[in-house]
Amino acid sequence: MNNISRKTNTLGFMKHPKDTKVVVAMSGGVDSSTVAGLMKKSGYKVVGITLKLYDDSKTSKKGRQCCAGQDILDAKRVAQKLNIEHKILYYQKKFKEHVIDSFINSYVEGETPIPCVQCNQTVKFRDLYSYAKEMKADALITGHYVKRVEKDGFAHMYRAKDLTKDQSYFLFNTTQEQLNFLRFPLGSKNKEETRKIASKLKLNVADKPDSQDICFVPNGDYASVIKKYRPQSFKKGNILDTSGKIIGQHDGIINFTIGQRKGIGISHKEPLYVVEINSKENEVIVGKRKDLLIKKIFLKNINILDKKRLLEKNLFIKVRSTGRLIKSKTKLLEKHAEVYLQEEETGISPGQACVFYSKDKVGDKILGGGWIASTENSFLSPKLTA
């Protein structure tokens, strides 16, 4: 791990900005473009890198995308406006293998995947990180809304000032080595401030709408993506209640997610929710809302940034990006973890992330996290599938 020494410039390096080389990940959106502008204005030697991750000609034209045609053009225009070097890396094969295929596999297994975490973990904070290192850059700069604080000789990650835009949930798999190299200039700003800065810099993307969907699913139709790549996944199967009684049929488990209420297609005197998806038997189990209450979570592939704080009493978790912080207790095993919820929460699905937080004077600190392998509630027995 790299010790972080006394600062002489705004990024914490013992040299002048003009002698500090930074790589800025430029997606073509207002956030990353503004970051590039801030770095240029501060006098750093800036290289903008845009990743082409998929063939946008094969996707829907609806919605806002990133890392494809129009956004790549926008990033190039911003780079020209700022008079900075700009490169495009063609990572379609890497993205297909590590993000799209993983997304499809997860859905086929009855999980609810989070491709944005996989994207950050692989092509961005692994492959782009390595490329920036090869370029002998001093830091990799991104437009993520998350705070990075230097303390005790290392970098620590906290939730952003603007909690409505906070992206710490998606960055739980960041390693300490990567965190020491990364910088997040927007962590102490809100979105309105970012757009004002972009306007002052006269960037063409200042008023550009935010991306709303997963980049390779711009119309929000997950099933169409899976049907395109894995049409054999659509198999009819049974819908059961929590007692094991067959009460209907479905056209494919990929059409369902834990906590789903609409689209089940079964009339009942009480609202029914999807409470479990059994991929091995191709079954969907539905029940009442109380059946969604989770008591215990089993995690796999955990990444720990602060083990000491993780074992303290005041621990919180998030089980979805827009969710609240939930009080919990954690038991660390060799490669897994068990999380005991101290507050009620529903609809927690395998395939999603569970991120650890603790509170201190600085704010809500990210301690790491893991992937949800399985859950335990009133009718399901624990099944660790790591």
Buried (B, 14 or more C-beta within 10 A) or exposed (E): EEEBEEEEBBBBBEEEBEEBBBBBBBBBBBBBBBBBBBBBBBBBBBBBBBBBBBEBEEBBEEBBBBBBBBBBEBBBBBBEBBEBEBBBBEBBEBBBEBBBBBBBBBBBBBBBBBBBBBBBBBBBBBBBBEBBEEEEBBBBBBBBBBBBBBEEEBBBBBBBBBEEBBBBBBBBBBBBEBBBBBBBBBBBBBBEBBBBBBEEBEBBBBEBEEBEBBBBBBEEEBBEBBBEEBEEBBEEBBBBBBEEEEBBEBEBBBBBBBBBEEEBEEEEEEEBBBBBBBBEEBBBBBBBBEBBBBBBBBBBBBBBBBEEBBEEEEBBBBBBBEBEBBEBBBEBEEEBBBBBBEEEBBBBBBBBBBBBBBBEEEBBBBBBBBBBBBBBBEEBEBEEEB
